[in-house]
């Protein structure tokens, strides 16, 4: 990107870092397997809802062997409060069986193997690899897409292209944390319909800020 954009990125992420030096996912997990499961079932569902469902689940099924033993029907019951729970339960049981059959019950920590698992797409693999410190990644969900475009650090038209653009322009020192800063900023401050511009720590750097705080604008 241009020099002004590089300077903008430096100023933005310096502030994000100062406000939250070590951001983490809000999904609860106890090991790589539970992280994969939590992220995989979080699609179109809030982290709060996922954590509520997985708290009792991970107490009895925190590895592929226990998850398969739990069974699809019981798993559906335990995650029935989240969206698309039937299909998600099927995928979790299938991926658990694959982990047992092909990987001795361990989660393969590489992108190709992760994305081959049922219900684990590029975004889920990116979150897992980044959170575990395996591979710096920026999983572009609706929050990351919205915030990066509003702040003027991306102009790509799709999530995948936005990811590629952000990965190319964000310095390595911030890369593993950038996903968290952007998603949390979008979740709690830069809201879709009515952003909280009056409390935004980068409002003065935002090219889409209105004259009045709380201005409504499209993503």
HELIX and SHEET records of a PDB file:
HELIX    1   1 UNK A    3  UNK A   19  1                                  17    
HELIX    2   2 UNK A   32  UNK A   40  1                                   9    
HELIX    3   3 UNK A   47  UNK A   60  1                                  14    
HELIX    4   4 UNK A   64  UNK A   70  1                                   7    
HELIX    5   5 UNK A   72  UNK A   78  1                                   7    
HELIX    6   6 UNK A   85  UNK A  103  1                                  19    
HELIX    7   7 UNK A  111  UNK A  115  1                                   5    
HELIX    8   8 UNK A  122  UNK A  131  1                                  10    
HELIX    9   9 UNK A  142  UNK A  150  1                                   9    
HELIX   10  10 UNK A  159  UNK A  169  1                                  11    
HELIX   11  11 UNK A  172  UNK A  188  1                                  17    
HELIX   12  12 UNK A  197  UNK A  199  5                                   3    
HELIX   13  13 UNK A  203  UNK A  205  5                                   3    
END                                                                             
